[in-house]
Amino acid sequence: MSLVKLIVIGAGNRGTGYASYASEHPDRARIVGVAEPREYFRLQLARTHDIPRENIFTDWRDLARREKFADAVIIATQDAMHAEPAIAFANAGYHILLEKPMAPNEADCRRIAQAATANKNIFAVCHVLRYTRYTQKLKAMIDSGVIGEVVNIQRLEPVGYWHHAHSYVRGNWRKESESSFMLLTKSCHDLDWVRYIMGARCVAVSSFGTLKHFRREEKPEGAGDRCLDCDYEPKCPFSAKKIYLGRLQRGHTGWPVDVLTPEPTVESVTEALRSGPYGRCVYECDNDVVDNQVVNMLFEGGKTATFTMTAFTELAHRKTRIFGTRGELYGDGSKIRHFDFLSDKTEVIDTGTSDASILGGHGGGDYRLMESFVPAVANNDPKRIL
């Protein structure tokens, strides 16, 4: 397989994570360019991959104006900043790996798709849950007919109480106007997954979601505006001191702690909590995305599915039950339980990995996506993309 040269647009958690594939497989992929406005993250990725100085940019537009010098780009900017670079690099002849969601609105999604189609680019969206070993085993079992025809799927995404507080109350995805609605920013993974597993077209949808808890009306008596100055803080499960300083004290300096400061120490994290957005009381933020939502889906052939997203869980494995005409499957991201109606017997299959969360690279999905995208580019074979 020929060496694939990649450019990273957005050197945050996701862009850096995908780029790490090149470090593990230097014979398959090389990072040759980066565009990132934040100096620390830009230089860190450049040093890690020994990127030439002339290929390091603060603005992707300056990079896009250069003569084409790579095979593909990884676009991992914020959600609302996907469309313009995706279209520009498609028109410049690059293959594209685009972080999910494609864009926060239908019009931009269509513009991106049209540009990729017109330029005949290999184009993939990072719906990484499709690529886990667990998902592929589950999909193979369903396609084999082991539970007959699928009638209903139930899917649960347990976001996790502290993850929701971090990303969707205090963090970058808290406001629909600055990002998008919760179902798109967090759960497009899962809706894509349900459609992929069902293997049929969805023809009708109903949905209900509310911001039940993370609002001023739910604020406990005696709570302050910031966790560092709050008498109620020791009793609050959403305490920023607990979430960030607690993890730091246990030696954890990666996500989400490094979102507050690129070089976490007790002093730097404390200062970030004192002056930055992640130290705010969860009941005094400007968030407006829902903290729980249910979706009902009707598919062709009378098949149905339900999806639940909730903040009020541990950060746990996604859970799925699939009901067929000859059996039932239950999965938690690492194990699949199969009950057969004819024999009344149960079989448990251990897939060895979990697709629980970003903490574990989505159960290997991040890595396996790169294992598909890089050979697809090297061999000009878009069929390798799921």
N, C-alpha and C positions, 0 to 999 in steps of 0.2 A: 504494500500500500504506500502510495507516495505521501510525502510530508505535507500536511495541511497547515497553511499559515492563517492565523486568526488575529483579528483586532477586537479589543474589548471596549465597548462604549458604556461607561458607568462601572466604576471599580469598587462598588460597595460589596455587601455580603454576597449577593447573587452572582454578580460578574466575576468576583474573585473566586468564588466557589467553582464555577464552570471552568475558569482559566486553570484551576489546579490540575485538571486532566492533563494539560500539557506538561506539567512537572512530573506526573506519574508516567507519562508515555512520550518522552521527548523524541522518540523515533516516529511518532504518528502525528503530533501536533506541536506547533510553536506559536507563542504569543509574540507578535511583531509590532503591535501598535496599541496605544491606549488613549482614550479621551475621558477626562474626569476633572471637574472643576475644583474639587477639594485636594489641596496639595498633598496632604499626608497619604491619602489613599492612592492618588495618582503615582506618587514616587514609590510607594511601597510595592505596588504591582509592577512598576517598571524595573525596580531592583530585583524582585523575585524572578522575573523572566528575562532579565538582561536586555531590555528593549532599547534600541538605539535612540539617542537623544532627539534626533530629527523626527522620530515617530511618536513622540510624547506630546499630547495636546491637552489644553484646558477645555477647549470647545470642539465638539464633534464636527461642527461645520468646517473648521479649518482643516481637519483631517479629511473630510469628504471631498474637499477641493483638490487634494493631492491626486496625482496619477495613481491608479489602482496598484497596490503593492501587497495585497493579501488575497486569499481565496474566499474568506467569509468573515462576517462580523457577528459578535455576540452583543446584542443590545439589551442592557440591564439597567436602564435609566428608570426614574420614577414613572408610574403608569401613564400619567398625562403627557409624558415626554417621549412616547414610543413612536408615534405616527411619523413625525418629520424625519428623524434619522432612518427609520425603516424604509420610507419611500426614497429618500436620497441615496441610500446605499444600494437599494434594489435597482434604481436607475443607473447607478455607477457600475453595475454588473457583479456585485458581491452576492454570494449566498448568505442567508440570514438565519440566525438563531435568535428568536425574540422571546424575552421573558413574558410570562403570563401576567395579567391579561393583555391581549393584543393592544387594546386601547379602551378608554373608559366610555366610548360611545360607538354606536353602530356605524355612523358615517366614516369615522377614522378607520374602523376595522375594514370596511369595504375599500377604502382608499389604499390601505396597505395590501390587501389581497389582490386588488387590480394591478398594482405596481409589480408585485412579485410574479403574477401570472403573465403580465405583458413582457417582462424581461426574462421569463423562463428560469427564474432563480430557484434553487433548492431552498425551501422556506419551512421552518419548523417553529412551533410555539411550545414553550416549556411546560407542557402539561405532564410533569414528570411522573405522576402517579401511574400513568399508563405503562411505564417502563420498569416498574419493580418486578422482581421475581415472583412475588406474591400475586400481583395482578395478572401476570402472564400465565401462571399456573391456574388461577381461577378462570380466566378466559378460555384456556384450553379445555378445562373440564366442562364448561358450559357448551362449548362448540362440539364436544364429543357426544353430547346428548345424554350425559350421565344422570341429569335430573330432568330429562325430557325437555319440554318447551318452557322457557322462563315465563312466568305469569306476573310476578311482582318482585320488586327490589326495594328494600329498606336500607337507607344509608344515613349514618350519624357522623357528623364531624364535631368532635369534642375539642373546641378551640383551646381550652385551658384558661383558667381564671386569670393567671398572671400574664399569659401571652396576649390575651385580649386587652388587659389593662395597659400593657406595654405598647402594642401596635395600634389598637383601635380606640383607645381612650386618650392616652397621652401622646401617641406617636403619629407617624406620617400618614396613616390611613384612617384617621379619626373623623375627618370631615368629607362628606360626599363632594363638596365643591372643590376640594383640593386634590381629591383622588377619584373615587367613585363609590358606588353603593357597596355594602358589605358582601353581598352575594357574588359580586364580580371580583372584588379585590381579594377575598379570602377563599370563596367557595367555587370559583370557576373550575378549579382542580376537580372538585367532586361532581359537579354537574357534567363536565366532560367525561369523567370516569363512568358515571351511570349510563350515559349515552353510548359509550364505547362498549361496556359490558352488555347492555341490552341489545345492541346490534340492530336497532330499528329506529325509525324517525319519530321524534316527539311531535305530537299534533295538538296538544292542549296543555296549558299550565295554569295553576292557581297558586297564590303564595301569600303568606301573612308574616310580618315581622314587626317587632317593636323594640324601642329603647326602653327597657323595663327598669334597669337598675342604675346605670351609670349616669345619673342626673342629679341636679341640686336637691330635688324633692326627697331623695333617698339618703341624703347626708346625715350621718349619726350626730346626735346632740354632742356638742363639745369638740367636734372635729375642726381642725384648722384648714387653712388654704394650701399649705405645703406640708409634706410629711415630716420634714426636719423640725417643724415648729408646731407639732400637733399632739395634744394630750391623749387623743383617742388612738394614735398610731399603733401602740403595742397590741391593740385588739383588732386591728384592721388587716384582713387577709390580702388586701391590695396595696399594702404599705410599700412605698418605693424603697425605704430602707431595707425592708425584708427582701424585696425582689432583687435589688442591685447590690447593696452592701453585703447582704447575706450570702449571695453567690460569690462575691469577691473574697469574702472571708474563708470560703471553702475552696479557694484556689481557682475559681472559674473566671477567666478573663475574656472569653469569647462572647458570642451573641447570647443574650441581649446586652450584656454589660458594655461591650465595646461600641455599641451604638451611642452611648452617652459621651464617651471620650475615646479616642483611638489608642491611648496608652493608659489603661485603667490602673489606678492606685487608689488607696483609701482617700487620699487628698483630692485627686482629680474627680473621682466619682462623687464625693461629698459636695464639691463645688458645683458639679453639674446638677445635682439634686437641689442645691440651694438657689441656683439662678436659671436653670434650664427647664424645658417642658416636662421632663421625666420625673421631676420632683413634685409636681402638682398633685393635689388631692383629686382622686378619680371622680369626685362628686362636684368639682369646681372647674372642669375642663370645658373646652368649646366643642366637644365631640357631638356628632349627630347621627352616626351610623348605628344600626340596630345591634343589640346584644343577643338576640335570639330570633330565629326565622325558620319557618317550615315551608316546604315546596311540594306540591302534588303534581305529578306528571302523567299524562296519558300518551301512550305510544301506539303506533300502528299495530293492528292485530289484537287490540283490546288489552294490551299489556299495560301495567301501571307501575309507578314508582313513587316513593316518598323520600324526601331529604330533610334532615334537621341539622341546623347549625346552632350551637349554643356556646356561650362564653363560660357557663357555670359548670365546669368540669376540671379534673386534673388534665394536664397536657398528655393525653392518652392516644392510643391507637384509634384510628377510624374504625368503625364497626359496621358490618354489612350482613344482612340476611337476604338470601335469594331463594324464592319459592318457585319450584318447577312442577310440572305435571307428574313427574316420577320421583321427585326427591327434593331435598332442601340442602342449601349450603349456608354455613355461617363462617364469617371471617373476621379477624381482628387485626389484620395487617401482617401477621407472622404465621398464623395457623389457620387452616381451613377444616371445618368439621362438615362431613358429608353424611347425611342420613338418607338411606335408600328405602323407598316405600315398599318395594317388592319383597326384599329380604328382611326388612325391619332391622337392618344392621347399620352401625355407625363407624365411619372411618375418619381418622384425624391425620391431616397432612401438614407437616412442619416445613414451611418454605424457607426458614432460616433467617429471614430479615423482616423488618417492620417498616411500614410506610407512615409511621406516626407523625413526624414533624420535620421541620427544617433542621432541627438539632442534629438529626442523623442523616442529613442529605436526602430526606424523604425516603428512607429505607433502601438506599442504593439507587433510587430513581434518577437523581441528579447525574450520577456517574453513568448509568446505563443509557440515559439520554445522549450524553456525549459519545458513548460507545456506538450509538446509532448515527448521530449527526456527522461525526468526523469521517467515518467510512463512506457515508452517503456523498459527502463533498469530494473525497479522494477518488471515488469511482464514478462520480456524476450519476448517482443512482438514488433518486428520491424515494424509491419503494422501500428503502431501509427505514424511513421515518414512519412511525406507527400512526 
